[in-house]
Structures are given as C-alpha cells and as structure tokens.
C-alpha cells in the first residue's frame, strides 16, 4: 500500500480510503466503529494514513492469532 502514496503524512477522506483499498465506503465506516481512528474537520471526516496502516496491521495480527 505504501507504494501508492509517496508521503505517510497524508489525510484521506472516507472515499479516498475506500478507493485506495478497493473496498466500499461502508466497510471504512465499519472499520471506524471497530477502532480505525478518524479526525473530524468540521463536517469532513479524514483518516491519517499512518493510522490506517496501523489499523490494518493490527487486524492482520488479530486474524493470524485467531487462526493459530
């Protein structure tokens, strides 16, 4: 994923995050309820790229622990 973005200090919208990961916006909203951190700027919700990476890595680790 880091090849697609040149800087790790990027804030993404819900739509940009969904497009980047090729999932639905609804999935991103579910992830925010599951612990993906967001920043609200007025009425706009942004996701810090590093928080997204951390969330995905933690989900991957949890999945691996549950399997073995």
C-alpha positions as CSV (number, residue, x, y, z in Angstrom):
1,X,0.0,0.0,0.0
2,X,2.8,2.4,0.8
3,X,3.9,2.4,-2.9
4,X,0.7,4.1,-3.9
5,X,1.3,7.1,-1.6
6,X,4.5,9.0,-1.5
7,X,4.1,10.6,1.9
8,X,2.9,9.0,5.1
9,X,1.7,12.3,6.4
10,X,-1.4,12.3,4.3
11,X,-5.0,12.6,5.4
12,X,-7.6,10.7,3.3
13,X,-11.3,11.1,3.0
14,X,-13.5,8.1,3.5
15,X,-14.0,7.8,-0.3
16,X,-10.2,8.1,-0.9
17,X,-9.5,5.4,1.6
18,X,-12.1,3.1,0.1
19,X,-10.8,3.7,-3.4
20,X,-7.2,3.0,-2.3
21,X,-8.1,-0.3,-0.6
22,X,-10.7,-1.2,-3.2
23,X,-13.5,-1.7,-0.6
24,X,-16.8,0.1,-0.1
25,X,-17.2,3.3,1.9
26,X,-19.5,1.3,4.2
27,X,-16.5,-1.0,5.0
28,X,-14.5,2.0,6.0
29,X,-17.3,3.3,8.3
30,X,-17.5,-0.2,9.9
31,X,-13.7,-0.1,10.5
32,X,-14.1,3.3,12.2
33,X,-16.6,1.8,14.6
34,X,-14.1,-1.1,15.1
35,X,-11.3,1.3,16.1
36,X,-9.9,3.0,13.0
37,X,-9.1,6.5,14.2
38,X,-10.5,9.4,12.3
39,X,-10.1,13.2,12.5
40,X,-13.2,15.4,12.1
41,X,-12.5,18.7,10.4
42,X,-15.9,20.5,10.5
43,X,-18.2,18.0,8.9
44,X,-15.4,16.3,7.0
45,X,-14.0,13.0,8.3
46,X,-10.4,12.3,7.5
47,X,-8.2,9.3,8.1
48,X,-4.5,9.8,8.8
49,X,-2.6,7.4,6.5
50,X,-0.4,6.1,9.4
51,X,-3.5,5.3,11.5
52,X,-4.9,3.4,8.5
53,X,-1.7,1.3,8.2
54,X,-1.6,0.7,12.0
55,X,-5.2,-0.4,12.0
56,X,-4.7,-2.8,9.0
57,X,-1.6,-4.3,10.6
58,X,-3.4,-4.9,13.9
59,X,-6.3,-6.5,12.1
60,X,-3.9,-8.8,10.3
61,X,-2.2,-9.7,13.5
62,X,-5.5,-10.4,15.2
63,X,-6.6,-12.6,12.3
64,X,-3.3,-14.6,12.4
65,X,-3.6,-15.1,16.2
66,X,-7.2,-16.4,15.8
67,X,-6.1,-18.9,13.2
68,X,-3.1,-20.4,15.1
